[in-house]
Amino acid sequence: MSLNDTIYETFRQCLQQLSPEPDPELSSILYSSTFNATSYTTVLQSNIRNLRFNTPSTPKPTVIITPTKETHVQAAVISAKKLGIQLLTRSGGHDYNGRSYVSHEKTFILLDMYNLHHVTVDIATETAVVQTGAQLGELYYRIWEKSKKHGFPAGVCPTVGVGGHVSGGGYGTMIRKYGLSVDHVIDARIVDANGRILDRKSMGEDLFWAIRGGGGASFGVILSYTVKIVPVPEINTVFRITKTVDQNAVDLVHKLQSIAPTMDRDLFIRVLILPETVNNRVTVQASFIAHFLGGSHRLLKIMNKTFPELGLKKEDCVEVSWVGSVFFWSNLDHNSPAEVLLDRHSDTFNFLIRKSDYIQTPVSKSGWAAIFNKLAELGKCGFNLNPYGGRMGEIPADATPCPHRAGNVFKIQYLMNWSEDDPMLEEKYVGQIRSLFEFMTKYVSKNPRCAYLNYRDLDIGVRVGSGVRGYNSGKVYGEKYFKGNFDRLVKVKTAVDPDNLFRAEQSIPTLPGVQKAEPVLFSRI
């Protein structure tokens, strides 16, 4: 029997022995590359959204478990801990660097939460309980089922998993009105390193604080979040206006920068800046893509007063429902039936790279011109500018682990997509986006150069070793993601997972030299 087969069989036996109750279903939710290879491959690949991590050379889990009930998660955690094997948790598979299902460790187990995707909405209390295997589209649909006047402030891609999105902060087009997704989490259920299921009361406020933006997979396996849903108007307005450099795109971006932090908080205007070839000449285009919580008449008044240079006209505006705005931002027909939100594979897969930055000091017009020239020179990569201000400027930096609040003009999301499976092309494109990232150094936040956890980027540092070395290496990326909140996250991590069961390349490290706790197995609230 091979080593992998031995691990599979030992893990299977552990699950049976450590399960809180006899469960004949356990064997049917376990997969390995030898015992049920076809099913294993199907399950593994079903939620890989970045084709860079779906190659023959990509490290793969020794075992996959797809729990259908909470006790399965408990058994998986305790079994992995007993065997000393790394346990990764995958929610929707949108982790840009594949860290929810790829590891540098030789042996690891994948806990795929895909089957735990139930959503319950209570309009009377304006709350929803959503399991972490659900996708944002499922949450949006269940809200729509109950009310056309409610929504939830989260991402624009319906297939993003709730677990990773919310635990890393989460944001969407209502960020300026309502803040981050985590700002609306009021309870949670988590399986800790000892296999206990805890809610907010039993886990305590420190751990509850940590899993609202600190990356839940560093602290346990989050089963569900309870969130407050928010009121939205029945009529929303969206538009998309694209301008080239010759059409004053640089001036328009420079102007938006000056008004973005203070413009009406019902308005969100993202700018997608990409190189394009027009008439055999490389230029750069800026697409101004907006979501307004209200009708076009009021939007036009606001735009004519604050941003007349864009030249927004009535015919540019499309009035939609809130769900229609989700479709628009997902590049789908805004008249699509709401049931499309339940399609868990509605997106297309590409090879891709993402990075992040924050602009805190306004960039001069000449600076923007230099940036546009750099994009034209590189020829393929680009970025989104996401405006801050509004509600984001009112929430303290330590209210959740997400510190990037007041003082930010734009969050940058660097973009590079391609469809060809070619290692040489990948090397070229990775080099391009790194070159752009380096070029942007003078324009973005400093000391530290901040980053957004949900755009995870291994280039900014990885955890190496344990003890003092693990802590010091973790601090490099940790302070970029969390700034002054990093130390509190480390203290929480050390208290709840001193053995570092929940570890990955960019997980929260433990404090060195802390006495490990004795495990207490399987208690439930």
VOKELO-629251 format. One line per field, with one value per residue (C-alpha): residue number from 1; x, y, z. Coordinates in Angstrom, 3 decimals, m for minus. Example, Ala and Ser with C-alpha at 12.3 -4.5 7.8 and 13.67 -1.06 7.14 Angstrom:
REM VOKELO-629251
resi <- (1 2)
xx <- (12.300 13.670)
yy <- (m4.500 m1.060)
zz <- (7.800 7.140)
This chain:
REM VOKELO-629251
resi <- (1 2 3 4 5 6 7 8 9 10 11 12 13 14 15 16 17 18 19 20 21 22 23 24 25 26 27 28 29 30 31 32 33 34 35 36 37 38 39 40 41 42 43 44 45 46 47 48 49 50 51 52 53 54 55 56 57 58 59 60 61 62 63 64 65 66 67 68 69 70 71 72 73 74 75 76 77 78 79 80 81 82 83 84 85 86 87 88 89 90 91 92 93 94 95 96 97 98 99 100 101 102 103 104 105 106 107 108 109 110 111 112 113 114 115 116 117 118 119 120 121 122 123 124 125 126 127 128 129 130 131 132 133 134 135 136 137 138 139 140 141 142 143 144 145 146 147 148 149 150 151 152 153 154 155 156 157 158 159 160 161 162 163 164 165 166 167 168 169 170 171 172 173 174 175 176 177 178 179 180 181 182 183 184 185 186 187 188 189 190 191 192 193 194 195 196 197 198 199 200 201 202 203 204 205 206 207 208 209 210 211 212 213 214 215 216 217 218 219 220 221 222 223 224 225 226 227 228 229 230 231 232 233 234 235 236 237 238 239 240 241 242 243 244 245 246 247 248 249 250 251 252 253 254 255 256 257 258 259 260 261 262 263 264 265 266 267 268 269 270 271 272 273 274 275 276 277 278 279 280 281 282 283 284 285 286 287 288 289 290 291 292 293 294 295 296 297 298 299 300 301 302 303 304 305 306 307 308 309 310 311 312 313 314 315 316 317 318 319 320 321 322 323 324 325 326 327 328 329 330 331 332 333 334 335 336 337 338 339 340 341 342 343 344 345 346 347 348 349 350 351 352 353 354 355 356 357 358 359 360 361 362 363 364 365 366 367 368 369 370 371 372 373 374 375 376 377 378 379 380 381 382 383 384 385 386 387 388 389 390 391 392 393 394 395 396 397 398 399 400 401 402 403 404 405 406 407 408 409 410 411 412 413 414 415 416 417 418 419 420 421 422 423 424 425 426 427 428 429 430 431 432 433 434 435 436 437 438 439 440 441 442 443 444 445 446 447 448 449 450 451 452 453 454 455 456 457 458 459 460 461 462 463 464 465 466 467 468 469 470 471 472 473 474 475 476 477 478 479 480 481 482 483 484 485 486 487 488 489 490 491 492 493 494 495 496 497 498 499 500 501 502 503 504 505 506 507 508 509 510 511 512 513 514 515 516 517 518 519 520 521 522 523 524 525)
xx <- (0.000 1.349 1.850 m1.173 m3.313 m2.182 m3.097 m6.476 m7.285 m6.000 m7.996 m11.113 m10.741 m10.156 m13.310 m15.363 m13.815 m13.915 m17.290 m19.654 m22.216 m22.165 m22.383 m22.387 m22.305 m18.702 m17.111 m19.181 m17.821 m14.139 m12.085 m8.538 m6.620 m6.393 m9.563 m12.024 m9.824 m12.508 m14.709 m11.646 m10.626 m14.156 m14.538 m11.090 m11.513 m15.145 m14.206 m10.837 m11.405 m7.820 m6.455 m2.894 m3.602 m5.208 m2.140 m0.514 2.294 m0.018 0.276 m2.901 m4.557 m4.026 m7.664 m10.735 m13.700 m17.001 m19.046 m22.812 m23.337 m21.550 m20.425 m18.440 m16.463 m15.830 m14.572 m12.318 m10.716 m10.011 m8.737 m6.351 m5.094 m4.561 m2.633 m0.660 m1.754 m2.449 m6.149 m7.201 m10.757 m12.292 m15.489 m15.942 m12.474 m11.943 m8.754 m6.553 m3.450 m5.281 m4.290 m7.625 m6.762 m2.996 m0.186 3.590 3.343 3.741 0.657 m2.565 m6.297 m8.898 m12.130 m14.494 m17.522 m19.439 m22.355 m22.947 m24.710 m28.040 m29.327 m32.193 m33.537 m35.779 m37.117 m38.824 m35.438 m33.522 m31.098 m29.795 m27.973 m25.719 m23.517 m19.992 m20.219 m22.883 m22.039 m22.908 m25.437 m27.330 m27.424 m28.615 m31.306 m32.687 m32.904 m34.644 m37.130 m38.298 m37.891 m37.192 m36.170 m33.234 m29.738 m26.349 m23.101 m20.761 m19.000 m20.086 m19.329 m22.194 m19.989 m17.674 m17.914 m19.367 m16.820 m13.684 m15.288 m16.746 m13.912 m11.458 m13.504 m15.726 m16.825 m18.915 m20.638 m22.357 m19.078 m19.458 m23.030 m22.707 m19.028 m17.612 m19.461 m17.921 m19.416 m22.786 m21.866 m23.627 m22.957 m21.087 m20.602 m17.099 m15.390 m12.262 m8.996 m10.441 m13.496 m15.939 m18.766 m18.864 m21.117 m20.363 m21.218 m19.171 m16.192 m15.851 m15.468 m11.764 m12.234 m15.460 m13.526 m10.740 m12.940 m14.554 m11.761 m8.716 m9.118 m11.277 m9.118 m6.362 m8.613 m10.913 m13.550 m16.377 m19.698 m21.998 m22.360 m25.407 m25.584 m27.765 m29.216 m29.627 m32.361 m31.959 m34.213 m36.476 m34.931 m31.145 m29.169 m26.064 m23.902 m20.639 m18.807 m15.451 m12.921 m9.510 m6.449 m7.392 m10.800 m9.230 m9.230 m6.279 m8.054 m11.218 m9.418 m7.609 m10.935 m12.681 m9.829 m10.583 m14.312 m14.446 m14.026 m16.783 m19.273 m22.779 m22.432 m25.246 m22.863 m20.009 m17.891 m15.215 m12.660 m11.319 m8.093 m6.717 m4.483 m6.328 m5.245 m7.185 m6.333 m3.122 m2.001 m1.815 m3.751 m5.265 m8.966 m10.686 m14.164 m16.235 m18.634 m21.236 m23.916 m26.254 m28.764 m31.614 m33.161 m31.433 m33.035 m31.294 m28.093 m27.925 m28.320 m25.429 m23.186 m23.910 m22.940 m19.900 m18.543 m19.892 m16.652 m17.712 m20.673 m23.212 m26.519 m29.932 m29.417 m26.257 m28.266 m29.995 m32.537 m32.604 m33.591 m30.895 m30.568 m30.391 m27.399 m25.690 m26.177 m24.890 m21.724 m21.277 m21.357 m24.662 m27.930 m29.442 m32.856 m31.743 m34.129 m33.092 m32.682 m29.413 m27.953 m28.348 m26.083 m22.932 m20.849 m22.039 m18.564 m15.801 m12.370 m9.084 m5.457 m5.134 m3.053 m4.273 m2.556 m3.719 m2.684 m4.196 m3.881 m3.931 m2.292 m3.818 m1.775 m0.844 m2.095 1.434 1.545 m1.619 m0.208 2.934 0.814 m1.216 2.011 3.337 0.177 0.535 4.190 3.390 0.510 m1.766 m2.168 m4.421 m6.262 m9.492 m9.775 m12.377 m13.394 m13.540 m15.032 m18.606 m19.313 m15.779 m14.408 m16.540 m15.635 m12.573 m9.555 m9.689 m13.442 m12.595 m9.215 m9.666 m7.814 m8.114 m10.840 m10.475 m7.687 m7.925 m8.873 m8.853 m8.270 m6.385 m6.967 m4.297 m5.534 m4.008 m6.072 m5.152 m6.576 m3.536 m1.987 1.603 4.249 6.346 3.369 2.656 6.212 5.891 2.587 3.665 6.690 4.495 2.210 5.184 6.742 3.543 3.380 6.961 6.278 3.301 5.411 5.737 1.967 0.587 0.527 3.811 5.135 3.570 2.561 m0.936 m2.704 m6.210 m6.422 m9.007 m6.624 m4.055 m0.586 2.299 4.805 4.432 5.681 5.026 5.296 8.550 9.066 7.662 8.518 10.358 11.097 7.456 6.279 8.814 8.077 4.336 4.688 5.992 2.731 0.563 1.219 0.494 m2.899 m3.813 m1.507 m1.855 m4.421 m1.840 m0.611 m4.128 m4.757 m1.564 m2.693 m6.091 m4.475 m2.099 m4.956 m7.294 m4.882 m1.494 m0.593 m1.101 m3.385 m4.960 m1.894 m1.025 1.558 m0.075 m1.956 m1.718 1.333 1.397 3.501 6.714 7.260 3.616 2.464 0.144 m3.317 m4.673 m7.409 m11.036 m12.825 m16.331 m18.468 m21.388 m23.347)
yy <- (0.000 3.437 6.259 8.108 4.978 4.493 8.081 7.707 4.518 5.888 9.083 7.080 5.014 8.127 9.725 6.687 6.452 10.151 11.017 12.282 9.747 6.597 7.689 5.222 8.205 9.073 6.726 8.190 11.714 10.707 10.808 9.861 9.623 5.832 4.572 6.582 8.480 9.683 11.130 12.572 14.482 15.725 17.014 18.611 20.410 21.442 24.563 25.507 28.997 29.787 27.401 28.166 25.762 23.003 21.516 18.054 19.557 21.375 19.811 17.916 16.837 13.319 13.138 15.242 15.269 16.902 17.176 17.185 17.878 19.736 16.552 15.618 18.839 18.112 14.619 15.923 18.532 16.105 13.418 15.822 17.038 13.510 12.522 15.764 16.483 19.942 20.681 23.221 24.561 25.496 27.481 28.675 28.205 31.844 32.193 33.881 31.937 28.671 28.530 27.007 23.811 23.931 23.624 23.601 20.758 17.289 15.874 17.757 17.158 19.280 20.015 21.168 22.953 22.868 20.794 23.041 25.864 26.402 29.986 31.154 34.703 36.394 39.689 40.541 40.725 41.654 38.792 35.843 32.714 31.475 28.399 29.022 26.608 28.837 31.243 34.925 34.305 31.889 34.431 37.163 34.892 33.858 37.520 38.346 35.525 37.226 40.918 43.135 45.913 44.185 43.143 42.435 44.425 41.874 40.992 41.392 37.800 35.429 32.307 33.602 31.472 33.106 31.526 33.027 36.288 37.257 35.985 38.090 41.287 41.250 44.277 45.221 48.166 49.202 49.646 53.438 53.118 50.196 49.348 45.821 42.520 41.824 45.032 43.257 39.935 39.538 35.860 32.841 29.122 27.688 24.349 25.126 23.185 20.929 19.962 22.093 23.938 27.470 30.457 34.092 33.747 30.606 31.559 34.997 38.426 38.097 35.105 36.575 39.737 37.759 35.767 38.933 39.921 38.121 35.111 32.465 29.556 30.603 30.012 27.103 25.982 28.483 26.727 29.710 33.441 35.326 38.667 41.746 42.375 45.977 48.041 48.764 50.795 49.025 51.111 51.144 52.682 51.367 52.705 52.047 54.773 54.068 56.721 56.444 58.547 60.642 61.213 62.665 59.441 60.672 63.933 62.035 59.630 62.571 64.365 61.296 60.918 64.380 63.770 60.032 60.222 62.828 62.043 60.827 57.539 55.994 56.147 53.757 54.298 51.722 52.537 49.624 50.713 48.416 48.669 48.188 48.046 50.551 50.965 48.992 51.312 50.431 52.881 52.747 52.823 53.759 52.327 54.117 51.489 52.616 51.405 53.996 53.216 55.173 56.306 57.888 61.319 61.818 60.252 62.690 65.622 64.343 63.666 67.010 68.754 66.729 65.041 66.825 66.090 62.468 63.645 61.172 61.283 59.791 57.235 55.954 55.014 51.679 51.408 47.937 46.098 45.447 41.868 43.329 45.378 42.152 40.727 43.918 43.839 40.139 40.946 39.100 40.357 42.589 41.146 37.598 35.593 35.647 31.862 32.359 33.312 29.674 28.461 27.575 27.397 30.446 31.972 31.163 29.945 31.528 31.664 34.750 36.837 39.438 41.876 44.800 48.263 51.347 54.925 57.278 60.406 61.878 61.126 64.133 64.411 63.764 60.711 59.310 60.013 58.049 55.168 55.069 55.080 52.178 50.179 50.817 49.771 46.497 45.828 43.450 43.926 46.561 47.379 48.420 51.547 51.100 54.318 54.585 57.307 57.409 54.844 53.442 56.670 56.384 52.880 52.642 50.789 48.301 47.626 44.462 43.092 45.001 48.281 49.934 52.462 56.263 57.872 55.694 57.181 53.992 50.296 48.941 45.461 44.575 42.276 39.830 37.171 34.798 31.610 29.789 26.912 27.949 28.069 30.589 32.909 32.553 33.534 36.544 37.698 37.198 39.326 42.037 42.397 42.375 45.125 47.190 46.574 47.788 50.839 51.805 51.922 55.706 56.235 53.894 53.458 53.110 51.821 49.377 49.059 47.803 44.871 43.366 39.861 38.582 39.443 37.170 37.716 35.386 37.861 40.056 37.317 33.787 32.104 30.171 27.652 27.976 29.660 32.973 32.406 31.675 34.738 37.093 35.878 36.079 39.649 40.705 39.976 40.246 43.947 44.638 42.985 44.044 46.913 47.482 44.690 42.003 41.652 41.117 38.470 36.665 36.658 35.241 32.615 31.561 31.230 29.178 27.161 26.948 23.789 25.692 23.061 25.714 26.832 27.887 30.019 33.239 32.181 34.052 32.743 31.869 33.580 31.638 29.904 29.715 26.643 24.489 23.752 20.294 19.355 19.070 16.924 17.298 19.525 21.303 24.389)
zz <- (0.000 m0.983 1.505 0.110 0.376 3.957 4.812 3.132 5.027 8.350 7.875 7.017 10.168 12.254 10.893 11.873 15.325 16.136 14.669 17.387 16.160 13.966 10.349 7.432 5.050 5.897 3.385 0.547 1.066 1.006 m2.186 m3.116 m6.372 m6.087 m4.372 m6.500 m8.940 m11.375 m8.655 m6.910 m10.034 m10.655 m7.107 m7.064 m10.380 m9.897 m7.925 m9.362 m10.780 m11.760 m14.398 m13.287 m10.411 m12.461 m14.110 m13.838 m11.741 m9.290 m5.788 m4.998 m1.750 m0.511 0.560 m0.176 2.159 1.150 4.369 4.208 7.898 10.658 12.444 9.335 9.719 13.387 12.586 9.805 12.061 14.886 12.505 10.767 14.119 15.426 12.291 12.168 8.602 7.192 6.606 3.966 3.655 0.309 0.033 m3.559 m5.027 m6.032 m3.992 m6.618 m5.590 m5.042 m1.376 m0.375 m2.278 m3.026 m0.484 m0.311 2.219 0.733 2.433 3.012 3.217 1.424 3.265 0.498 1.979 m1.309 0.053 3.064 1.231 2.966 3.263 5.500 5.265 7.824 6.520 9.828 11.589 8.423 8.951 6.992 8.105 5.333 5.369 4.142 1.205 m0.348 m3.127 m3.118 m5.872 m3.654 m0.840 m3.211 m4.654 m1.260 m0.256 m3.571 m2.943 0.239 m0.627 m3.622 m1.233 0.448 m0.548 0.966 0.562 m0.986 m4.227 m7.823 m8.892 m7.971 m7.871 m5.141 m2.005 1.087 3.436 1.931 0.825 4.174 6.354 4.334 4.539 1.466 m0.538 m3.541 m5.161 m1.921 m0.022 0.137 1.442 3.836 4.264 4.056 4.247 7.666 9.037 8.876 10.514 13.862 14.658 13.354 13.934 13.828 14.431 16.414 16.561 19.269 17.239 19.221 17.513 18.877 18.280 19.054 22.731 23.324 21.156 22.779 21.248 20.402 18.099 16.718 15.883 14.210 11.822 10.485 8.149 9.537 7.282 8.922 7.780 10.213 13.222 12.434 9.977 9.791 9.279 8.850 9.256 10.484 8.714 8.686 5.251 4.125 2.458 m1.253 m3.575 m6.033 m8.812 m9.222 m12.068 m13.790 m16.593 m18.404 m20.309 m21.966 m22.909 m24.566 m23.899 m26.937 m25.310 m22.159 m20.113 m18.052 m17.153 m16.232 m13.888 m12.308 m11.752 m10.325 m7.863 m6.472 m5.956 m5.173 m1.380 m0.945 m3.715 m2.845 m0.969 m3.024 m5.991 m6.750 m9.877 m10.624 m13.312 m15.358 m17.059 m19.768 m22.842 m26.135 m29.759 m31.873 m35.578 m35.087 m32.314 m28.629 m26.494 m23.032 m22.264 m19.030 m18.499 m15.859 m14.509 m11.995 m9.633 m8.156 m5.425 m6.980 m10.256 m13.224 m12.683 m9.328 m10.632 m13.539 m11.134 m9.019 m12.012 m13.660 m10.442 m9.385 m12.524 m15.623 m17.498 m17.990 m20.064 m18.678 m20.583 m19.915 m22.689 m20.954 m17.852 m17.365 m14.575 m13.015 m9.865 m7.301 m8.617 m12.129 m11.004 m9.911 m13.409 m15.026 m12.934 m13.730 m17.464 m17.814 m19.299 m16.619 m17.524 m16.720 m14.528 m10.864 m10.933 m12.832 m9.454 m8.407 m11.219 m9.337 m12.520 m14.458 m14.753 m17.222 m16.161 m17.229 m16.282 m14.132 m11.744 m9.271 m6.921 m4.799 m3.618 m1.996 m3.209 m0.229 m1.658 m4.839 m7.945 m10.100 m13.668 m14.924 m12.662 m14.215 m17.676 m16.764 m15.476 m18.685 m20.710 m18.656 m19.331 m23.053 m22.899 m21.113 m23.469 m21.569 m17.826 m16.277 m13.087 m11.422 m9.302 m6.551 m4.758 m0.982 1.206 2.458 5.151 4.873 6.281 9.417 10.624 12.930 11.567 14.462 14.373 12.423 11.309 7.994 8.666 5.259 6.004 6.236 4.268 1.177 m2.176 m4.266 m3.791 m6.807 m8.172 m10.724 m13.493 m15.920 m17.738 m20.558 m22.066 m23.454 m21.512 m22.157 m19.386 m21.331 m21.691 m17.993 m17.150 m19.453 m17.999 m14.393 m15.207 m16.728 m13.741 m11.357 m13.456 m13.202 m9.459 m9.055 m11.221 m9.037 m5.854 m5.833 m6.127 m3.471 0.314 2.185 5.528 5.020 1.402 2.144 0.511 0.566 2.011 m0.465 m3.320 m1.731 m3.160 m2.286 m3.719 m0.629 1.697 2.937 6.309 6.704 9.494 12.993 16.270 15.997 12.318 11.532 13.426 11.831 8.308 8.990 10.182 6.749 4.920 8.034 8.556 4.881 5.138 8.683 9.719 13.494 13.839 13.094 16.686 18.016 15.366 16.417 20.059 19.103 16.878 19.656 22.132 19.927 17.764 19.515 17.561 14.280 12.774 10.539 8.629 5.101 3.325 4.508 7.618 10.893 12.803 16.481 19.099 19.706 23.026 24.150 26.088 24.011 25.328 26.031 23.521 24.580 22.043 20.661 22.791 21.182 22.108)
